[in-house]
C-alpha cells in the first residue's frame, strides 16, 4: 500500500542541500531533496483489529488504497489534511504514533457519506472514521469530541424520557462544550421562528423547556435500552483493551 501524495511527507523529514555536486553534476537545491531515514518503534499490531471491532470499522480490511474516499470527501475539499485514505493506511500498518499526529482533526467527519458512495470496495470509510474517532476516545488519546457530546446529550434525553426536546438538547450541548448560548446563528434562528411560527406553537416549545415532556409507560423501555447501551459500551471497551467508561 504505497503512499503517493507528496504532501504526506512531513516537512521536517525533508532535507535539501544548497550546494551539492554528485559525479560532477550540480544537484543543488530541489534537485538534492532527500527524505531522512528513521526507525519505527510505534507499531500497534492490534490497531486494525481494535478499530474493526467497533461499529463502523468492520470492513476496513477491504481497503485497497485507491483514494476514492479522499477524492470525494467534503472536508478534504476544505482541509487537505483530512485524508481518510491515509489514515486507513496507517491503521492497517499499525502506525499508531503517526495516526495520533492527526487526532485533533479525525473527528471532523461530517457524515455526508460521499466517501462511502464512492468506495468500490464497500469499506464504508465514513463508518471507519467514526470508529477511529471512537477508538481515540476509548484509548484516552482525545477528549470527547463535540459530535460525541451532542450524540450523548440527544440519546440521553430520548432514553430518559422517550421524547426529544430540541431547545433542551441545544442548551445542554452548549453547556457541556462550554460554549456561550448567545450564538449569532442561534439568535437569528430564534428571531426567525418568532416571526414565522404561530404563537401557540412557540408557547408549547417554551413549556417543553420548563416541563419536560415524557412518554407514558416508558420505564420498561428505558431499562431495556440502558442495559443494551451498557452491553455495547462494555464490548467496545473490551475490544480496545480500555478500562472504565465515559
Secondary structure, DSSP 4 states (H G I P E B T S, - for coil): -----GGGS-GGGEEEESS-EETTEE--EEEEEEEPP-----B-TTHHHHHHTSTT-TTGGG-----HHHHH-HHHHH-TT--HHHHHHHHHHTBHHHHHTTTTTGGG-----HHHHH-TT---HHHHHHHHHHHHHHTTSSPPPHHHHHHHHHHHHHHHHSS--HHHHHHHHHHHTT--S--HHHHHHHHHHHHHS-HHHHHHHHHHHHS----TT-HHHHHHHHHHHHHHHHHHHHHHT--S--
